[in-house]
Amino acid sequence: MVMYGHGGNVYSAAKAAGCHVDEIIDLSSNVSPFTPDSLLKGINIKSTIARLPEPYSLSLVSEIAKYHDVPEDTIIAGSGSSEFIQKICSLNTKKRALIIQPTYIDYMKQAELAEMQVCGCIMCGKKNFAFDENEILQCLPETAVCFICNPNNPTGTLIPKDEILFLADMFKKTLFVIDESYIDFCTDNNHTLIGCQQSNIVVLRSFSKAYGVAGLRAGYVYTQNRHLMAELKKAVSPWSLNSLAQEVCKRALNEDMRPYFDKIQNIKKQTIKRLSENENLEVIIGHANYMLIKLKKSDAASFCEYMLNHKILVRNCSNFVGLSDKYIRIAVREQIHMDTFCRLAEVYFRIY
């Protein structure tokens, strides 16, 4: 039985560690540590939160459409990509869902809640969880919805968009839900499927990760599927996205985030280099702002407990389908925090 759960629960972690929430170094949640000050500067917060939100976030939708150079009627905004995962599953109750594993656990959770017939296609760890097109081709027939996280969480695997377009063209009756929550962290911007014309492709995007605003819960959907868009608009509350989130997200779209993303990639490279010197660890190289790590001489629970005793929260990946209790995931934070993690990992394996 799958145990559902996420990283980022700093509240229970702080309670367990006997410290304040702000003392926890959270490496368990894949959120950028570099939130631009300009996202909040000058906002009259009291006035903003006193007003009802603009229904359906229409001004934000307009800005998103301009940002991606797509028609406004192909975009809908809401309270994070998780809201849309739930809505899409509820629109396909009793039908077959294919989930490329290991991946974000909410796809399976929401599919099961919608009583969908869940089929998992597990990518091989011995091949660094690379996308296996032949394996997926065998699973796709009779599938109503196929969930693909790109880059994948937790492996960081990036699937070339041409491969996804090929699958979507071959299986026109299958709805391909492409979660691009982490695609901004890739070294170039040529991987997104926003703008593609296939009506059986839906793209999920999140403001939470790239802009470091996870607490605001904001995301959006792109699709050329007019029927699905109409159904999503019926299902989503007109006030799904609060007033402050709408204002911050509009500012975020006008912010040059590339220097922040480059900084994250540089910190990641330095961290991988140091971790690679530890013979007790194997780093799975990926494209996003996090690293999947295989522990060779420990289990994830013991390692995570040790780290939490030192006020560092690490993602135990044992509840991901396709991963064992030997896997953890860490997000890229400030260099000083990554150095602390690397040092403590070295100490841990000397002791245990």
C-alpha positions in Angstrom: 0.0 0.0 0.0 1.3 3.4 -1.0 1.9 5.9 1.9 1.0 9.3 0.6 3.2 12.2 1.8 5.2 15.2 0.7 8.4 17.0 1.7 8.2 20.5 3.2 6.5 19.8 6.5 8.8 22.0 8.5 6.1 22.4 11.2 6.2 18.8 12.3 10.0 18.7 11.7 10.5 21.6 14.0 8.3 20.0 16.7 10.3 16.8 16.4 13.6 18.6 16.6 12.5 20.8 19.4 13.2 24.1 17.7 11.5 27.0 15.9 10.4 26.5 12.3 12.8 29.1 11.0 15.7 27.1 12.5 15.0 24.2 10.1 17.1 24.0 6.9 14.5 22.6 4.6 16.1 20.5 1.8 12.9 18.4 1.5 10.8 20.8 -0.5 11.9 21.7 -4.1 11.3 25.5 -3.8 13.8 28.1 -4.9 15.5 29.8 -1.9 15.9 33.0 -3.9 12.6 34.9 -3.8 13.1 38.4 -5.4 12.3 41.2 -2.9 10.5 43.0 -5.8 7.6 40.5 -5.7 6.3 42.1 -2.5 7.9 45.6 -2.6 5.3 48.4 -2.7 2.3 46.2 -2.4 -0.3 47.5 0.0 -0.9 44.2 1.7 -3.6 45.4 4.0 -5.6 46.8 1.1 -4.9 43.8 -1.1 -6.0 41.1 1.4 -9.1 43.2 2.3 -10.5 43.0 -1.3 -12.1 40.0 -2.8 -9.9 38.4 -5.5 -10.5 39.2 -9.1 -12.8 36.4 -10.4 -10.9 33.7 -12.4 -7.7 35.8 -12.1 -8.4 37.3 -15.5 -5.7 40.0 -15.3 -3.1 37.4 -14.3 -4.4 35.0 -17.1 -3.8 37.9 -19.6 -0.3 38.4 -18.3 0.5 34.6 -18.5 -0.8 34.5 -22.1 1.4 37.4 -23.1 4.4 35.8 -21.3 4.0 32.6 -23.3 2.6 34.3 -26.5 -0.5 32.2 -26.5 -4.2 33.0 -26.6 -5.9 33.9 -23.3 -8.5 31.2 -23.8 -5.8 28.5 -23.6 -4.9 29.5 -20.0 -6.6 29.0 -16.6 -5.1 30.0 -13.3 -5.8 28.4 -9.9 -4.4 27.5 -6.5 -1.4 25.4 -7.6 -1.0 22.6 -10.0 -2.4 20.1 -7.4 -5.8 21.7 -7.8 -5.8 20.9 -11.5 -4.5 17.4 -11.1 -7.5 16.7 -8.8 -10.0 18.3 -11.3 -8.6 16.4 -14.3 -8.9 13.1 -12.4 -12.4 13.8 -11.3 -13.4 14.5 -14.9 -12.1 11.0 -15.8 -13.5 8.9 -13.0 -13.5 5.1 -13.6 -11.2 5.5 -16.6 -7.6 4.3 -17.0 -4.7 6.4 -15.8 -1.1 5.7 -16.7 1.6 7.2 -14.4 5.3 7.1 -15.3 7.0 6.1 -12.0 8.7 7.0 -9.8 7.1 10.4 -9.7 5.1 13.0 -7.8 2.8 11.0 -5.6 -0.3 13.2 -6.0 -1.0 11.8 -9.5 -1.7 8.4 -8.0 -3.5 9.8 -5.0 -5.9 11.9 -7.0 -6.4 9.2 -9.6 -7.3 6.6 -6.9 -9.7 9.1 -5.2 -11.4 9.5 -8.5 -11.7 5.7 -8.7 -9.6 5.6 -11.9 -7.9 2.4 -12.9 -4.3 3.2 -12.1 -1.5 1.6 -14.1 2.1 2.4 -13.3 5.0 2.2 -15.7 8.2 2.1 -13.7 11.5 3.4 -15.1 14.6 1.4 -14.3 17.0 2.6 -11.6 19.9 0.8 -13.2 19.4 3.2 -16.2 19.2 6.3 -14.0 15.4 6.2 -14.4 15.7 7.3 -18.1 12.5 7.6 -20.1 11.9 4.2 -21.8 9.6 5.0 -24.8 9.2 1.3 -25.8 8.1 0.4 -22.2 5.5 3.2 -22.3 4.2 2.3 -25.7 3.2 -1.0 -24.3 1.2 0.6 -21.5 -0.6 3.4 -23.4 -3.3 1.5 -25.3 -6.7 2.0 -23.6 -5.3 4.8 -21.4 -7.5 7.8 -20.9 -5.0 10.0 -19.0 -1.2 9.8 -18.9 0.7 11.8 -16.3 4.2 12.8 -17.1 6.3 15.1 -14.8 8.9 16.9 -16.9 11.5 17.3 -15.5 10.5 14.4 -13.3 10.2 14.6 -9.5 12.2 13.1 -7.8 14.6 11.8 -10.5 15.1 15.0 -12.5 14.8 13.1 -15.7 14.0 15.4 -18.7 12.1 14.0 -21.7 12.6 15.7 -25.0 9.4 17.4 -26.1 9.6 15.7 -29.5 9.2 12.3 -27.8 6.1 13.5 -25.9 4.6 15.0 -29.1 5.2 11.7 -30.9 3.3 9.8 -28.2 0.5 12.3 -28.2 0.2 12.1 -32.0 0.2 8.3 -31.9 -2.4 8.1 -29.1 -4.8 10.9 -29.9 -7.5 9.5 -27.6 -5.2 9.7 -24.6 -5.0 13.0 -22.6 -1.3 13.7 -21.8 -0.9 15.7 -18.7 2.6 17.2 -18.6 3.6 18.7 -15.3 6.2 21.4 -16.0 6.5 22.6 -12.4 10.3 22.4 -12.5 11.0 23.2 -16.1 12.1 26.8 -15.4 15.2 25.4 -13.7 16.5 23.7 -16.9 19.5 25.4 -18.5 17.5 26.4 -21.6 13.8 27.2 -22.3 13.3 25.0 -25.3 11.6 22.1 -23.5 8.2 23.5 -22.6 5.1 22.3 -24.4 3.2 25.5 -23.9 2.3 26.7 -27.3 1.9 23.2 -28.8 -1.3 22.7 -30.9 -2.2 19.1 -30.0 -5.6 19.1 -28.2 -4.7 16.0 -26.2 -1.9 17.8 -24.3 -2.4 19.6 -21.1 0.5 21.5 -19.5 0.6 22.2 -15.7 2.8 25.1 -14.4 3.5 26.3 -10.9 4.7 29.6 -9.5 5.6 28.0 -6.3 8.9 26.4 -7.1 10.7 28.7 -9.5 9.7 32.0 -7.8 9.9 30.7 -4.2 6.3 31.5 -3.3 5.0 28.0 -2.3 3.0 29.5 0.5 0.8 31.4 -1.9 -0.4 28.3 -3.8 -0.5 29.5 -7.4 -0.4 27.7 -10.7 -2.0 27.5 -14.2 -2.9 25.2 -17.1 -2.3 25.5 -20.8 -4.3 23.5 -23.3 -5.8 23.8 -26.8 -8.5 21.4 -25.7 -11.6 23.7 -25.6 -13.9 21.0 -24.1 -11.4 20.3 -21.3 -10.9 24.0 -20.7 -14.6 24.6 -20.4 -14.9 21.7 -17.9 -12.0 23.0 -15.8 -13.6 26.5 -15.7 -16.8 25.0 -14.4 -14.9 23.0 -11.8 -12.5 25.7 -10.5 -13.8 28.3 -8.0 -13.8 31.9 -9.4 -11.9 32.9 -6.3 -9.5 29.9 -6.4 -6.5 32.3 -6.3 -6.3 34.9 -3.6 -5.7 38.6 -4.1 -2.1 38.6 -2.9 -1.2 35.6 -4.9 -2.6 37.2 -8.1 -0.6 40.4 -7.5 2.7 38.6 -6.7 2.4 36.3 -9.7 1.8 39.2 -12.1 5.0 40.7 -10.8 6.9 37.4 -11.0 6.2 37.2 -14.8 8.0 40.5 -15.2 11.0 39.4 -13.2 14.3 38.2 -14.8 14.8 34.9 -13.0 17.6 33.5 -15.1 20.4 34.8 -12.8 18.7 33.0 -9.9 18.3 29.8 -11.9 21.9 29.9 -13.0 23.0 30.4 -9.4 21.0 27.3 -8.3 22.6 25.3 -11.1 26.1 26.4 -10.0 25.4 25.5 -6.4 24.0 22.2 -7.6 27.2 21.5 -9.5 29.4 22.2 -6.5 27.2 20.0 -4.3 27.3 17.1 -6.8 31.1 17.4 -7.0 31.5 17.1 -3.2 28.9 14.4 -2.8 30.5 12.3 -5.6 33.6 12.1 -3.4 31.6 10.2 -0.8 31.8 6.5 -1.7 28.7 5.8 0.4 26.4 7.9 -1.9 25.3 7.8 -5.5 23.9 11.0 -7.0 21.4 10.5 -9.8 22.1 13.4 -12.1 19.0 15.3 -13.2 17.9 18.6 -14.7 16.0 20.3 -12.0 16.7 22.1 -8.7 17.0 18.9 -6.6 19.0 15.7 -6.5 17.9 12.1 -6.0 20.5 10.2 -3.9 21.0 6.5 -3.3 22.4 5.6 0.1 24.7 2.6 -0.3 25.2 1.8 3.4 22.2 3.1 5.2 18.4 3.3 5.0 16.7 6.5 4.3 14.8 6.7 7.6 18.0 6.5 9.7 19.8 9.0 7.6 16.9 11.4 7.6 16.5 11.1 11.4 20.2 11.9 11.9 19.9 15.0 9.7 16.8 16.1 11.5 18.6 15.9 14.8 20.9 18.5 13.2 17.9 20.6 12.1 18.1 19.6 8.4 14.9 18.2 6.8 15.6 15.7 4.0 13.0 14.0 1.8 12.7 10.2 2.6 11.8 8.8 -0.8 10.8 5.3 0.3 7.1 6.0 -0.4 7.7 6.7 -4.1 6.6 3.8 -6.2 9.7 2.3 -7.8 12.1 3.5 -5.1 13.4 1.6 -2.1 14.3 2.7 1.4 17.7 3.5 0.1 16.7 6.8 -1.6 16.5 10.4 -0.4 16.0 13.7 -2.2 17.5 17.0 -1.4 16.6 20.4 -2.9 19.2 23.0 -3.8 19.4 25.8 -1.2 22.0 28.4 -0.3 25.6 27.2 -0.7 26.2 27.4 3.1 23.3 25.0 3.7 24.4 22.6 1.0 27.9 22.6 2.5 26.4 21.8 5.9 24.5 18.8 4.5 27.6 17.5 2.7 29.7 17.8 5.9 27.1 16.0 8.0 26.7 13.3 5.4 30.5 12.6 5.7 30.2 12.5 9.5 27.2 10.2 9.4 29.0 7.5 7.3 32.1 7.7 9.5 29.9 7.0 12.5 27.5 4.4 11.0 
